[in-house]
Each structure stands twice: as structure tokens, then as C-alpha cells.
Amino acid sequence: MRAFRRLSALRAVPAVVWGVFATTLVNRFGTMALTFLAIWLPRYGGFSVPEAGACVTLYGAGSLVAMILAGPTCVRFGAASTVLISLLGSGVALTFFPLFHSAPLVYLLCFVWAMFAEAYRPASLTMVSDVALAGDSKMSFAVLRLATNIGMMAGSVVGGVLLSVSRSAIFIVDAITSFAAAAVFMVVAKRLGLIRMNPRRELPLWQLRSSQVLQDRKFLLYLIALLPLQLVMVQHKAALPHFLTDHLGFPAAFFGLLVLV
């Protein structure tokens, strides 16, 4: 009986959510450059381990800026346009990444790459929240999360193999999947009229400012509780890959399998 209910809930998921699902699945399949960045920089980029950690930190800083700017961008230009800008921008950044050898340029590119790539999350979530009905919003967000998990698991396994055989392959494949995801999204957007859909645009900006969020004490406590958890979880992008490969002697492909688990 529960299976039939879940099936009916999946059928009720809006077409826009399935379009974002397809885009996210393609995009996250290529999310391998960030996963193996802490390994690639010392092995192929000539960076020390602390310098590689600094690159990951700058990526995090760029992600923070992206989260702050994505909201106003969605308001001004629409969530669909923000998704497209994110995919195309991250694809361009990934294309040039293996060509840079100067530490300052690599640091700068890490920051810019994160600003484009991480803007996808709030923009795609905004699209889902705009169309999901109250009754099936949980299923809609679950579908989006499923695409993220499947894509990243498969991408991590493939990325580990590519890193063992080629210097630039993880960035090339990641860039290709970003452009491919943009192409998928453009097809979906044209069919469903997503570029024209901008339900938040008519709202005054004062209704969308962060001051309202900062007045929500329960939400702030929730964010504070998440902080130590995220500090631990982010280690799989920084310290863990270096520890497994350099100290324990495991190949990069093993780390990719570990991410799959």
C-alpha cells in the first residue's frame, strides 16, 4: 500500500521538477573535479598540501559568496536564468583550470569557479519550491536530492579512474557535463517556458531581504547546530583524500569508491 502511495506521489511531481532532476543528474555526474581537487593539486599542479588546502578553502569562500548573490540574482533575472548562467560559467572555469600553473591564478580561478558552480543549488531549489505544491513538496525535493546523490556517486567512481590515467580528464569531463546539463536545461526550459517563468520578480525586494531570516531564532539555532556537522563533513573534500592517498597509499580510484559508499 505504501508503495502505491509513493508511486502516486511521484506521478504528482510537477514536470518542472523532473526537468531540474534531469539537469541535476547530468551536472552532478561530472562533479569530480572538486572531489579530487585536493589530490590533483599536489600530484599534477605542483602545489604543497597546505596550498591545496588553501585552494579548497577559497572554493568554500566562493561558495559562500555564491549563496549570498544567488538570491538577488534569482529575483532580478529569474531562477531559470541563474541556473543557466551557473552551468555555463562553471563549464568555462573548468575548461581553463588545468591550463593555469601560477598559484595566484589557480587561487582566483577556484574562487570564481565556486561562485558559478555553487549558484546552481539555491537557484534549482528556488525553481522546485516555486512549483511544488504543499502536498508533494517533500517528494519534489526528494527527487532533486536523488538526482544529486546518483550523479555524484557515479561521477566519483569515474573520476577516480580518470585521475589515474590522465592529468586533465576530470576537468574536461566535468566541463563537458556542465555544458551538457546546460543544453538539457535549455531544451527543458523551452518546452516548459521556464525562462519566462519568474514568480518572484514582482515581489518588492524588501520582502526578500535577509533581515527577515535573521529574525527567525529557530532557524538561526538550526544553522548554528549544522555548523560543526559541516566542518566534519567537508573533510572528505580536503583532508581525507590526502590522508588516504599519501599516508595510507590507496589509489585515487579507491577514494572514488569510498565516496560511492
C-alpha positions as a Markdown table, in Angstrom:
| # | Residue | x | y | z |
|---|---|---|---|---|
| 1 | Met | 0.0 | 0.0 | 0.0 |
| 2 | Arg | 2.8 | 2.4 | 0.9 |
| 3 | Ala | 4.5 | 1.6 | -2.5 |
| 4 | Phe | 1.3 | 2.6 | -4.4 |
| 5 | Arg | 1.2 | 5.9 | -2.4 |
| 6 | Arg | 4.8 | 6.7 | -3.2 |
| 7 | Leu | 4.2 | 5.9 | -6.8 |
| 8 | Ser | 1.2 | 8.2 | -6.9 |
| 9 | Ala | 3.3 | 10.9 | -5.2 |
| 10 | Leu | 5.9 | 10.5 | -7.9 |
| 11 | Arg | 3.3 | 11.0 | -10.6 |
| 12 | Ala | 2.1 | 14.2 | -8.8 |
| 13 | Val | 5.6 | 15.7 | -9.0 |
| 14 | Pro | 5.5 | 18.7 | -11.4 |
| 15 | Ala | 7.1 | 18.5 | -14.8 |
| 16 | Val | 9.5 | 21.4 | -13.9 |
| 17 | Val | 10.9 | 19.3 | -11.1 |
| 18 | Trp | 11.6 | 16.4 | -13.5 |
| 19 | Gly | 13.3 | 18.9 | -15.8 |
| 20 | Val | 15.5 | 20.0 | -12.9 |
| 21 | Phe | 16.1 | 16.4 | -12.0 |
| 22 | Ala | 17.5 | 15.6 | -15.5 |
| 23 | Thr | 19.7 | 18.7 | -15.4 |
| 24 | Thr | 21.0 | 17.9 | -12.0 |
| 25 | Leu | 21.7 | 14.3 | -12.8 |
| 26 | Val | 23.8 | 15.3 | -15.8 |
| 27 | Asn | 25.5 | 18.1 | -13.9 |
| 28 | Arg | 26.3 | 16.1 | -10.8 |
| 29 | Phe | 27.7 | 13.2 | -12.7 |
| 30 | Gly | 30.5 | 15.5 | -13.7 |
| 31 | Thr | 31.1 | 16.7 | -10.2 |
| 32 | Met | 34.5 | 15.0 | -10.0 |
| 33 | Ala | 37.0 | 17.9 | -10.2 |
| 34 | Leu | 36.0 | 19.3 | -6.8 |
| 35 | Thr | 36.0 | 15.7 | -5.3 |
| 36 | Phe | 39.6 | 15.1 | -6.4 |
| 37 | Leu | 40.9 | 18.6 | -6.2 |
| 38 | Ala | 42.9 | 18.0 | -3.0 |
| 39 | Ile | 44.6 | 15.1 | -4.8 |
| 40 | Trp | 45.1 | 16.7 | -8.2 |
| 41 | Leu | 46.8 | 19.9 | -7.0 |
| 42 | Pro | 49.8 | 18.2 | -5.2 |
| 43 | Arg | 50.1 | 15.4 | -7.8 |
| 44 | Tyr | 49.8 | 17.4 | -11.0 |
| 45 | Gly | 49.7 | 21.1 | -10.1 |
| 46 | Gly | 52.9 | 21.2 | -8.1 |
| 47 | Phe | 51.1 | 22.5 | -5.0 |
| 48 | Ser | 52.0 | 21.6 | -1.5 |
| 49 | Val | 49.4 | 20.1 | 0.8 |
| 50 | Pro | 48.8 | 23.4 | 2.7 |
| 51 | Glu | 48.5 | 25.2 | -0.6 |
| 52 | Ala | 46.0 | 22.6 | -1.9 |
| 53 | Gly | 44.0 | 23.2 | 1.4 |
| 54 | Ala | 44.0 | 26.9 | 0.7 |
| 55 | Cys | 42.5 | 26.3 | -2.7 |
| 56 | Val | 39.7 | 24.2 | -1.2 |
| 57 | Thr | 39.2 | 27.0 | 1.4 |
| 58 | Leu | 38.9 | 29.6 | -1.4 |
| 59 | Tyr | 36.4 | 27.4 | -3.1 |
| 60 | Gly | 34.4 | 27.4 | 0.1 |
| 61 | Ala | 34.7 | 31.2 | 0.2 |
| 62 | Gly | 33.4 | 31.5 | -3.3 |
| 63 | Ser | 30.5 | 29.2 | -2.4 |
| 64 | Leu | 29.6 | 31.5 | 0.4 |
| 65 | Val | 29.6 | 34.5 | -1.9 |
| 66 | Ala | 27.5 | 32.5 | -4.5 |
| 67 | Met | 24.9 | 31.7 | -1.9 |
| 68 | Ile | 24.6 | 35.3 | -0.9 |
| 69 | Leu | 24.4 | 36.6 | -4.5 |
| 70 | Ala | 22.2 | 33.8 | -5.9 |
| 71 | Gly | 19.1 | 35.1 | -4.1 |
| 72 | Pro | 19.2 | 38.6 | -5.6 |
| 73 | Thr | 20.1 | 37.1 | -9.0 |
| 74 | Cys | 17.1 | 34.9 | -8.9 |
| 75 | Val | 14.9 | 37.9 | -8.1 |
| 76 | Arg | 16.3 | 40.1 | -10.8 |
| 77 | Phe | 16.7 | 37.6 | -13.6 |
| 78 | Gly | 14.8 | 34.5 | -12.6 |
| 79 | Ala | 15.9 | 31.2 | -11.1 |
| 80 | Ala | 16.0 | 29.5 | -14.6 |
| 81 | Ser | 18.4 | 32.1 | -15.9 |
| 82 | Thr | 20.5 | 31.8 | -12.8 |
| 83 | Val | 20.7 | 28.0 | -13.4 |
| 84 | Leu | 21.8 | 28.5 | -17.0 |
| 85 | Ile | 24.5 | 31.1 | -16.0 |
| 86 | Ser | 25.8 | 28.8 | -13.3 |
| 87 | Leu | 26.2 | 25.8 | -15.6 |
| 88 | Leu | 27.8 | 27.8 | -18.5 |
| 89 | Gly | 30.1 | 29.8 | -16.1 |
| 90 | Ser | 31.3 | 26.7 | -14.3 |
| 91 | Gly | 31.9 | 24.9 | -17.6 |
| 92 | Val | 34.2 | 27.7 | -18.8 |
| 93 | Ala | 36.1 | 27.8 | -15.5 |
| 94 | Leu | 36.7 | 24.1 | -15.6 |
| 95 | Thr | 37.9 | 24.2 | -19.2 |
| 96 | Phe | 40.7 | 26.6 | -18.3 |
| 97 | Phe | 41.6 | 25.2 | -14.9 |
| 98 | Pro | 44.3 | 22.6 | -16.0 |
| 99 | Leu | 45.9 | 25.3 | -18.2 |
| 100 | Phe | 46.8 | 27.5 | -15.2 |
| 101 | His | 50.0 | 26.9 | -13.3 |
| 102 | Ser | 50.5 | 30.1 | -11.3 |
| 103 | Ala | 49.4 | 29.8 | -7.7 |
| 104 | Pro | 47.6 | 33.2 | -7.6 |
| 105 | Leu | 45.7 | 32.4 | -10.8 |
| 106 | Val | 44.7 | 29.0 | -9.5 |
| 107 | Tyr | 43.5 | 30.6 | -6.3 |
| 108 | Leu | 41.5 | 33.1 | -8.2 |
| 109 | Leu | 40.0 | 30.5 | -10.5 |
| 110 | Cys | 39.0 | 28.3 | -7.6 |
| 111 | Phe | 37.1 | 31.3 | -6.1 |
| 112 | Val | 35.4 | 32.2 | -9.5 |
| 113 | Trp | 34.6 | 28.6 | -10.3 |
| 114 | Ala | 32.8 | 28.2 | -6.9 |
| 115 | Met | 30.8 | 31.4 | -7.5 |
| 116 | Phe | 29.4 | 30.0 | -10.7 |
| 117 | Ala | 29.1 | 26.3 | -9.7 |
| 118 | Glu | 27.5 | 26.7 | -6.3 |
| 119 | Ala | 24.9 | 29.2 | -7.5 |
| 120 | Tyr | 23.2 | 26.2 | -9.1 |
| 121 | Arg | 22.0 | 24.9 | -5.7 |
| 122 | Pro | 19.9 | 27.9 | -4.5 |
| 123 | Ala | 18.6 | 28.6 | -8.0 |
| 124 | Ser | 17.5 | 25.0 | -8.6 |
| 125 | Leu | 15.9 | 24.8 | -5.1 |
| 126 | Thr | 14.1 | 28.0 | -5.8 |
| 127 | Met | 12.6 | 26.6 | -9.0 |
| 128 | Val | 11.4 | 23.5 | -7.2 |
| 129 | Ser | 9.9 | 25.5 | -4.3 |
| 130 | Asp | 8.1 | 27.8 | -6.7 |
| 131 | Val | 6.3 | 25.0 | -8.5 |
| 132 | Ala | 5.9 | 22.3 | -5.8 |
| 133 | Leu | 2.5 | 22.1 | -4.3 |
| 134 | Ala | 2.2 | 21.9 | -0.5 |
| 135 | Gly | 1.1 | 18.3 | -0.7 |
| 136 | Asp | 4.0 | 17.0 | -2.7 |
| 137 | Ser | 6.8 | 19.4 | -1.9 |
| 138 | Lys | 8.6 | 16.7 | 0.1 |
| 139 | Met | 8.6 | 14.3 | -2.8 |
| 140 | Ser | 9.8 | 17.1 | -5.2 |
| 141 | Phe | 12.8 | 17.9 | -3.0 |
| 142 | Ala | 13.4 | 14.2 | -2.5 |
| 143 | Val | 13.5 | 13.7 | -6.3 |
| 144 | Leu | 16.0 | 16.6 | -6.7 |
| 145 | Arg | 18.2 | 15.1 | -3.9 |
| 146 | Leu | 18.1 | 11.7 | -5.6 |
| 147 | Ala | 19.5 | 13.2 | -8.8 |
| 148 | Thr | 22.3 | 14.8 | -6.8 |
| 149 | Asn | 23.2 | 11.6 | -5.0 |
| 150 | Ile | 23.1 | 9.4 | -8.0 |
| 151 | Gly | 25.1 | 11.8 | -10.1 |
| 152 | Met | 27.8 | 12.4 | -7.5 |
| 153 | Met | 28.2 | 8.7 | -6.7 |
| 154 | Ala | 28.7 | 7.7 | -10.3 |
| 155 | Gly | 30.9 | 10.7 | -11.0 |
| 156 | Ser | 33.2 | 9.9 | -8.1 |
| 157 | Val | 33.8 | 6.4 | -9.3 |
| 158 | Val | 34.5 | 7.6 | -12.9 |
| 159 | Gly | 36.6 | 10.5 | -11.7 |
| 160 | Gly | 38.9 | 8.2 | -9.6 |
| 161 | Val | 39.6 | 6.1 | -12.7 |
| 162 | Leu | 40.2 | 9.2 | -14.9 |
| 163 | Leu | 42.6 | 10.8 | -12.4 |
| 164 | Ser | 44.8 | 7.7 | -12.6 |
| 165 | Val | 45.2 | 7.8 | -16.3 |
| 166 | Ser | 45.1 | 11.5 | -17.3 |
| 167 | Arg | 46.1 | 14.8 | -15.9 |
| 168 | Ser | 43.3 | 16.9 | -17.3 |
| 169 | Ala | 40.5 | 14.4 | -17.8 |
| 170 | Ile | 38.5 | 15.1 | -14.7 |
| 171 | Phe | 38.3 | 18.8 | -15.6 |
| 172 | Ile | 37.4 | 18.1 | -19.2 |
| 173 | Val | 34.7 | 15.7 | -18.3 |
| 174 | Asp | 33.4 | 18.0 | -15.6 |
| 175 | Ala | 33.2 | 20.9 | -18.1 |
| 176 | Ile | 31.5 | 18.7 | -20.7 |
| 177 | Thr | 28.8 | 17.6 | -18.3 |
| 178 | Ser | 28.3 | 21.2 | -17.3 |
| 179 | Phe | 27.7 | 22.3 | -20.9 |
| 180 | Ala | 25.6 | 19.1 | -21.5 |
| 181 | Ala | 23.5 | 20.0 | -18.4 |
| 182 | Ala | 23.0 | 23.5 | -19.8 |
| 183 | Ala | 21.9 | 22.0 | -23.1 |
| 184 | Val | 19.4 | 19.7 | -21.3 |
| 185 | Phe | 18.1 | 22.6 | -19.3 |
| 186 | Met | 17.7 | 24.8 | -22.3 |
| 187 | Val | 15.6 | 22.1 | -24.0 |
| 188 | Val | 13.5 | 21.6 | -20.9 |
| 189 | Ala | 13.2 | 25.4 | -20.4 |
| 190 | Lys | 12.0 | 25.9 | -24.0 |
| 191 | Arg | 9.3 | 23.2 | -23.7 |
| 192 | Leu | 8.0 | 24.3 | -20.3 |
| 193 | Gly | 8.6 | 28.0 | -20.7 |
| 194 | Leu | 10.9 | 28.2 | -17.7 |
| 195 | Ile | 12.9 | 31.2 | -18.8 |
| 196 | Arg | 9.7 | 33.3 | -18.9 |
| 197 | Met | 8.5 | 31.9 | -15.5 |
| 198 | Asn | 9.7 | 34.2 | -12.7 |
| 199 | Pro | 7.1 | 34.3 | -10.0 |
| 200 | Arg | 9.3 | 36.2 | -7.5 |
| 201 | Arg | 10.1 | 39.1 | -9.8 |
| 202 | Glu | 7.0 | 41.1 | -8.9 |
| 203 | Leu | 7.7 | 41.0 | -5.2 |
| 204 | Pro | 9.4 | 44.0 | -3.7 |
| 205 | Leu | 13.0 | 43.4 | -2.7 |
| 206 | Trp | 12.4 | 44.4 | 1.0 |
| 207 | Gln | 10.2 | 41.2 | 1.3 |
| 208 | Leu | 13.2 | 39.0 | 0.3 |
| 209 | Arg | 16.0 | 40.6 | 2.3 |
| 210 | Ser | 18.0 | 38.5 | 4.8 |
| 211 | Ser | 16.8 | 40.7 | 7.8 |
| 212 | Gln | 13.6 | 38.6 | 7.9 |
| 213 | Val | 15.7 | 35.4 | 8.1 |
| 214 | Leu | 17.9 | 36.8 | 10.8 |
| 215 | Gln | 14.8 | 37.4 | 13.0 |
| 216 | Asp | 13.9 | 33.7 | 12.9 |
| 217 | Arg | 15.5 | 32.4 | 16.1 |
| 218 | Lys | 14.6 | 28.8 | 15.5 |
| 219 | Phe | 16.2 | 28.9 | 12.0 |
| 220 | Leu | 19.3 | 30.5 | 13.3 |
| 221 | Leu | 19.7 | 27.9 | 16.0 |
| 222 | Tyr | 19.3 | 25.3 | 13.3 |
| 223 | Leu | 22.1 | 26.9 | 11.3 |
| 224 | Ile | 24.3 | 27.0 | 14.3 |
| 225 | Ala | 23.7 | 23.3 | 15.0 |
| 226 | Leu | 24.7 | 22.5 | 11.4 |
| 227 | Leu | 28.0 | 24.3 | 11.6 |
| 228 | Pro | 30.1 | 21.7 | 13.5 |
| 229 | Leu | 28.5 | 19.0 | 11.4 |
| 230 | Gln | 29.5 | 20.7 | 8.2 |
| 231 | Leu | 33.0 | 21.3 | 9.5 |
| 232 | Val | 33.4 | 17.5 | 9.8 |
| 233 | Met | 31.7 | 16.6 | 6.6 |
| 234 | Val | 33.8 | 18.9 | 4.5 |
| 235 | Gln | 36.9 | 17.0 | 5.4 |
| 236 | His | 36.1 | 14.4 | 2.7 |
| 237 | Lys | 37.0 | 17.2 | 0.2 |
| 238 | Ala | 40.2 | 18.3 | 1.9 |
| 239 | Ala | 42.0 | 16.2 | 4.5 |
| 240 | Leu | 40.5 | 12.7 | 3.8 |
| 241 | Pro | 41.7 | 12.3 | 0.1 |
| 242 | His | 45.2 | 13.4 | 1.0 |
| 243 | Phe | 45.3 | 11.1 | 4.0 |
| 244 | Leu | 44.1 | 8.1 | 2.1 |
| 245 | Thr | 46.4 | 8.5 | -0.9 |
| 246 | Asp | 49.6 | 10.0 | 0.6 |
| 247 | His | 49.6 | 8.4 | 4.1 |
| 248 | Leu | 47.8 | 5.1 | 3.6 |
| 249 | Gly | 48.9 | 4.6 | 0.0 |
| 250 | Phe | 45.5 | 3.9 | -1.5 |
| 251 | Pro | 45.0 | 4.9 | -5.2 |
| 252 | Ala | 42.6 | 7.7 | -6.2 |
| 253 | Ala | 40.2 | 5.2 | -7.5 |
| 254 | Phe | 39.7 | 3.8 | -4.0 |
| 255 | Phe | 38.7 | 7.3 | -2.7 |
| 256 | Gly | 36.2 | 7.5 | -5.5 |
| 257 | Leu | 34.7 | 4.1 | -4.4 |
| 258 | Leu | 34.7 | 5.4 | -0.8 |
| 259 | Val | 32.6 | 8.4 | -1.8 |
| 260 | Leu | 30.2 | 5.9 | -3.6 |
| 261 | Val | 29.7 | 4.1 | -0.3 |
